[in-house]
């Protein structure tokens, strides 16, 4: 009882430490597991582990085969959750570089690391390629904490993020297939019988995963499952698929749950987001328990087995040779600069899926007497720990050293994706600014994305918004929701992370009558509240530019706009194309000269003769 409670407590403590120190959770989890497991034999009085998952005989936390069964079920849930996150549309839209990275780059890692392991450790080809398949994956849970505080160009952070998301289920699938091929080939020397067994695994894995995914989706869409049972029913179906598939074709269960997750993630399910939240929470708990158990299960002899120069050479080849080769081959024909390719090559930490499946497969192959299987778990854990430690400690200084670190964050985060926000975001994007809109209203997000804008469905009261690496280069914060309290909260909560160069909000309706109380974060003016934006967009959903002659011309136009409910001034555009928030421009002693332009929303300010000089921007069809 004490050991079980201790594992849960230590796991959650490790998760908290990782959050507090902004590190991947896998690092403290495995370190704690090693400290209470194999390393504890060095300081306990009787030389025993503080936590021993499996004792000899039928005693211990998980006597006999129970640990393997628990790990199998836990990994099946984690892989199912990973499959849910993979969308076909994302694979199509991530671009050639990411597509090549998860295909060509994975192939380079698979063959390169397999050949290296075979010749360095004299492992069989089967074990060598199982090892290489396990270290293909990186994973968002290790990439995100490392990159969240490194301001990078959007393309660089996006490549690393999407590689981690997309390669997780792909790498897991490759590892499962390699393991299953090894399993069916035992004692048969890969004869026709072995290939038939391998075909059965593929058949039942894909069939069960595909069929049950559509069956569960049908039940969800037809409301055959009450809302309060949705999550637990989904969990039970995942376990059922794993077990049933494994009964019909041994070792096909993991393949089935990966396929089930992939299929369900690409169906239009009304409760998919809620299901993902539940699976993410469950995965956090399982991961916390799992990796302390797996690390504690390693024996000191296993660590001594790889305590040699061979391990250092293999690590160096994987990190400093194979990863760069894969990245540079994948980046051929891309717009990435040389230093950006070098940084992507440097950041490749292996993640939770690699460590978890390695322990599961390694234990199973050891039990079957597969030669060299004892190397799988310690070698993969070494690669995981080594790459996470290396990247967590060096990614930021290395980014500065090679010149990919952004010294000034020019991206713009707009809180609220209303029609006015979408118009402003589209205009800013047209002026070469990285713009991200966030909103909890999915309809607004969908319309923003149809307008070609980067938009995230998010709640500003959630803690995980700052984890989004797409916001790494954001230095301006603009709050434009209909609720003044939310706008003020957004400024107070996020100005440190996202408002490095300025945080602004639209004025509240009740503040319009007291402009003397306006603080320095008011956006555009002290007289244009959300209602005025709505009215301007309703009258004329467009953003216009008009050339200014001097300060008096500007003042006359502003007075004219004040008398017209359908006009809202937005920015001043300098002759060199730089955009200025109007209040900030004048606080900084800005002086208007010929060449400046007034950017505004709504009805036209110019007379018939000047209209031709205006530049009008509108939203595309379906995005308004």
HELIX and SHEET records of a PDB file:
HELIX    1   1 UNK A    2  UNK A   21  1                                  20    
HELIX    2   2 UNK A   25  UNK A   36  1                                  12    
HELIX    3   3 UNK A   38  UNK A   42  5                                   5    
HELIX    4   4 UNK A   66  UNK A   84  1                                  19    
HELIX    5   5 UNK A   88  UNK A   93  1                                   6    
HELIX    6   6 UNK A   96  UNK A  121  1                                  26    
HELIX    7   7 UNK A  125  UNK A  134  1                                  10    
HELIX    8   8 UNK A  140  UNK A  147  1                                   8    
HELIX    9   9 UNK A  154  UNK A  185  1                                  32    
HELIX   10  10 UNK A  192  UNK A  221  1                                  30    
HELIX   11  11 UNK A  227  UNK A  229  5                                   3    
HELIX   12  12 UNK A  230  UNK A  248  1                                  19    
HELIX   13  13 UNK A  253  UNK A  265  1                                  13    
HELIX   14  14 UNK A  272  UNK A  297  1                                  26    
HELIX   15  15 UNK A  300  UNK A  305  1                                   6    
HELIX   16  16 UNK A  309  UNK A  317  1                                   9    
HELIX   17  17 UNK A  318  UNK A  322  3                                   5    
HELIX   18  18 UNK A  323  UNK A  330  1                                   8    
HELIX   19  19 UNK A  338  UNK A  346  1                                   9    
HELIX   20  20 UNK A  352  UNK A  367  1                                  16    
HELIX   21  21 UNK A  374  UNK A  402  1                                  29    
HELIX   22  22 UNK A  419  UNK A  430  1                                  12    
HELIX   23  23 UNK A  442  UNK A  450  1                                   9    
HELIX   24  24 UNK A  463  UNK A  467  5                                   5    
HELIX   25  25 UNK A  469  UNK A  471  5                                   3    
HELIX   26  26 UNK A  484  UNK A  498  1                                  15    
HELIX   27  27 UNK A  509  UNK A  517  5                                   9    
HELIX   28  28 UNK A  530  UNK A  539  1                                  10    
HELIX   29  29 UNK A  551  UNK A  562  1                                  12    
HELIX   30  30 UNK A  582  UNK A  587  1                                   6    
HELIX   31  31 UNK A  611  UNK A  613  5                                   3    
SHEET    1   A 5 UNK A 454  UNK A 457  0                                        
SHEET    2   A 5 UNK A 435  UNK A 439  1                                        
SHEET    3   A 5 UNK A 411  UNK A 415  1                                        
SHEET    4   A 5 UNK A 474  UNK A 479  1                                        
SHEET    5   A 5 UNK A 502  UNK A 505  1                                        
SHEET    1   B 5 UNK A 579  UNK A 581  0                                        
SHEET    2   B 5 UNK A 567  UNK A 573 -1                                        
SHEET    3   B 5 UNK A 597  UNK A 602 -1                                        
SHEET    4   B 5 UNK A 542  UNK A 547 -1                                        
SHEET    5   B 5 UNK A 615  UNK A 618 -1                                        
END                                                                             
